[in-house]
Amino acid sequence: MPQTFDYELIRQLANILDETNLTEIEVEQEKLKIRVARTAAPVTITQGGGWAAPSMPAMAAPAAAVAASAEAPKAADPAANPGAVPSPMVGTAYVAPEPGSRAFVEVGDTVKEGQTVMIIEAMKHLNHIPAPRAGRVTAVLVENGQPVEFGEPLLIIE
Protein backbone atom coordinates (compact mmCIF):
# COMPACT_ATOMS: atom_id res chain seq x y z
CA MET A 1 0.00 0.00 0.00
CA PRO A 2 1.59 3.32 -1.06
CA GLN A 3 2.18 5.92 1.65
CA THR A 4 1.87 9.66 1.35
CA PHE A 5 5.04 11.63 1.91
CA ASP A 6 5.41 14.74 4.01
CA TYR A 7 6.33 17.19 1.24
CA GLU A 8 6.32 20.04 3.77
CA LEU A 9 9.14 18.27 5.64
CA ILE A 10 11.08 18.00 2.37
CA ARG A 11 10.57 21.73 1.76
CA GLN A 12 11.76 22.51 5.31
CA LEU A 13 14.89 20.39 4.78
CA ALA A 14 15.58 22.21 1.51
CA ASN A 15 15.24 25.55 3.34
CA ILE A 16 17.72 24.33 5.98
CA LEU A 17 20.18 23.57 3.14
CA ASP A 18 19.80 27.14 1.86
CA GLU A 19 20.16 28.70 5.33
CA THR A 20 23.24 26.69 6.33
CA ASN A 21 25.00 26.33 2.94
CA LEU A 22 25.16 22.56 3.41
CA THR A 23 25.08 20.31 0.37
CA GLU A 24 22.92 17.57 1.84
CA ILE A 25 20.81 16.67 4.85
CA GLU A 26 19.21 13.39 5.92
CA VAL A 27 16.55 12.64 8.54
CA GLU A 28 14.99 9.41 9.68
CA GLN A 29 11.66 9.04 11.46
CA GLU A 30 10.38 5.61 12.36
CA LYS A 31 10.60 3.70 9.04
CA LEU A 32 10.83 6.79 6.83
CA LYS A 33 14.22 8.12 5.72
CA ILE A 34 14.52 11.36 3.70
CA ARG A 35 17.74 12.68 2.14
CA VAL A 36 17.81 16.06 0.36
CA ALA A 37 20.95 17.11 -1.56
CA ARG A 38 22.04 19.96 -3.82
CA THR A 39 24.29 17.69 -5.86
CA ALA A 40 23.24 15.69 -8.89
CA ALA A 41 22.49 12.76 -6.56
CA PRO A 42 18.75 12.04 -6.29
CA VAL A 43 16.71 12.58 -3.17
CA THR A 44 16.08 9.11 -1.82
CA ILE A 45 13.00 8.16 0.15
CA THR A 46 12.83 4.59 1.47
CA GLN A 47 10.29 2.75 3.55
CA GLY A 48 10.98 -0.08 6.01
CA GLY A 49 10.54 -3.62 4.75
CA GLY A 50 12.59 -3.15 1.61
CA TRP A 51 10.04 -1.07 -0.30
CA ALA A 52 11.62 1.96 -2.03
CA ALA A 53 9.75 4.89 -3.45
CA PRO A 54 10.85 6.27 -6.80
CA SER A 55 13.65 8.81 -6.56
CA MET A 56 12.72 12.45 -6.69
CA PRO A 57 14.92 15.02 -8.46
CA ALA A 58 17.46 16.80 -6.26
CA MET A 59 16.63 20.27 -5.00
CA ALA A 60 18.10 22.86 -7.33
CA ALA A 61 20.26 25.69 -6.06
CA PRO A 62 18.44 29.01 -5.82
CA ALA A 63 18.16 30.82 -9.15
CA ALA A 64 20.10 33.85 -7.85
CA ALA A 65 23.06 31.64 -6.92
CA VAL A 66 22.95 29.94 -10.32
CA ALA A 67 22.87 33.31 -12.11
CA ALA A 68 25.73 34.66 -9.98
CA SER A 69 27.90 31.63 -10.66
CA ALA A 70 27.22 31.89 -14.39
CA GLU A 71 28.43 35.51 -14.40
CA ALA A 72 31.53 34.92 -12.26
CA PRO A 73 34.71 33.93 -14.07
CA LYS A 74 35.75 30.32 -13.62
CA ALA A 75 38.30 30.15 -10.79
CA ALA A 76 40.56 27.23 -9.98
CA ASP A 77 39.13 24.81 -7.43
CA PRO A 78 40.80 25.69 -4.09
CA ALA A 79 40.33 22.09 -2.87
CA ALA A 80 42.66 20.93 -5.66
CA ASN A 81 45.45 23.24 -4.48
CA PRO A 82 48.18 21.17 -2.75
CA GLY A 83 48.46 23.85 -0.04
CA ALA A 84 44.77 23.74 0.86
CA VAL A 85 43.98 23.07 4.52
CA PRO A 86 40.71 21.10 4.62
CA SER A 87 38.19 21.26 7.42
CA PRO A 88 38.49 18.15 9.59
CA MET A 89 34.81 18.38 10.59
CA VAL A 90 31.42 19.95 10.03
CA GLY A 91 30.87 23.06 12.11
CA THR A 92 31.16 26.83 12.26
CA ALA A 93 34.52 28.38 11.40
CA TYR A 94 35.93 31.26 13.41
CA VAL A 95 39.00 33.12 12.17
CA ALA A 96 39.67 34.88 15.51
CA PRO A 97 39.81 33.65 19.11
CA GLU A 98 36.93 35.95 20.11
CA PRO A 99 34.70 38.59 18.52
CA GLY A 100 36.54 41.83 17.81
CA SER A 101 40.03 40.40 18.19
CA ARG A 102 42.69 40.01 15.47
CA ALA A 103 42.38 36.97 13.19
CA PHE A 104 44.64 33.99 13.89
CA VAL A 105 46.15 34.40 10.41
CA GLU A 106 45.73 36.74 7.47
CA VAL A 107 46.84 36.55 3.85
CA GLY A 108 50.60 37.11 3.74
CA ASP A 109 51.27 35.82 7.27
CA THR A 110 53.95 33.17 7.77
CA VAL A 111 52.81 30.25 9.94
CA LYS A 112 54.65 27.47 11.75
CA GLU A 113 53.54 23.85 11.67
CA GLY A 114 51.08 23.28 14.53
CA GLN A 115 50.18 26.97 14.91
CA THR A 116 46.43 27.56 15.38
CA VAL A 117 45.04 29.03 12.16
CA MET A 118 41.31 28.81 12.90
CA ILE A 119 38.70 27.43 15.31
CA ILE A 120 35.79 25.24 14.28
CA GLU A 121 32.88 25.00 16.68
CA ALA A 122 31.14 21.64 16.53
CA MET A 123 28.52 20.53 19.02
CA LYS A 124 29.39 23.46 21.34
CA HIS A 125 33.05 22.40 21.41
CA LEU A 126 35.78 24.73 20.14
CA ASN A 127 38.32 22.79 18.06
CA HIS A 128 41.61 24.55 17.32
CA ILE A 129 42.75 23.86 13.75
CA PRO A 130 46.56 23.65 13.52
CA ALA A 131 48.62 24.49 10.45
CA PRO A 132 49.59 21.12 8.92
CA ARG A 133 52.85 22.62 7.62
CA ALA A 134 54.93 25.78 7.80
CA GLY A 135 54.56 28.35 5.05
CA ARG A 136 52.91 31.57 3.94
CA VAL A 137 49.11 32.01 3.95
CA THR A 138 48.09 32.88 0.39
CA ALA A 139 44.30 32.73 0.84
CA VAL A 140 41.71 32.53 3.62
CA LEU A 141 38.69 30.87 2.02
CA VAL A 142 36.09 31.19 4.79
CA GLU A 143 34.56 34.09 6.64
CA ASN A 144 34.15 34.40 10.39
CA GLY A 145 31.05 32.50 11.55
CA GLN A 146 30.64 30.64 8.25
CA PRO A 147 29.33 27.06 8.34
CA VAL A 148 31.86 24.60 6.90
CA GLU A 149 31.65 20.99 5.81
CA PHE A 150 34.10 18.15 6.26
CA GLY A 151 36.87 18.44 3.68
CA GLU A 152 35.96 22.01 2.65
CA PRO A 153 39.14 24.05 2.10
CA LEU A 154 39.61 26.63 4.86
CA LEU A 155 42.79 28.36 3.74
CA ILE A 156 45.85 27.83 1.57
CA ILE A 157 49.39 27.64 2.95
CA GLU A 158 52.21 27.60 0.41
C-alpha positions, 0 to 999 in steps of 0.5 A, a space after each residue: 500500500 503506497 504511503 503519502 510523503 510529508 512534502 512540507 518536511 522535504 521543503 523545510 529540509 531544503 530551506 535548511 540547506 539554503 540557510 546553512 549552505 550545506 550540500 545535503 541533509 538526511 533525517 529518519 523518522 520511524 521507518 521513513 528516511 529522507 535525504 535532500 541534496 544539492 548535488 546531482 544525486 537524487 533525493 532518496 526516500 525509502 520505507 521499512 521492509 525493503 520497499 523503495 519509493 521512486 527517486 525524486 529530483 534533487 533540490 536545485 540551487 536558488 536561481 540567484 546563486 545559479 545566475 551569480 555563478 554563471 556571471 563569475 569567471 571560472 576560478 581554480 578549485 581551491 580544494 585541488 590546491 596542494 596547499 589547501 587546509 581542509 576542514 576536519 569536521 562539520 561546524 562553524 569556522 571562526 578566524 579569531 579567538 573571540 569577537 573583535 580580536 585580530 584573526 589567527 592568520 591573514 593573507 601574507 602571514 607566515 605560519 609554523 607547523 602546529 600553529 592555530 590558524 582557525 577554530 571550528 565550533 562543533 557541538 558546542 566544542 571549540 576545536 583549534 585547527 593547527 597548520 599542517 605545515 609551515 609556510 605563507 598564507 596565500 588565501 583565507 577561504 572562509 569568513 568568520 562565523 561561516 558554516 563549513 563541511 568536512 573536507 571544505 578548504 579553509 585556507 591555503 598555505 604555500 
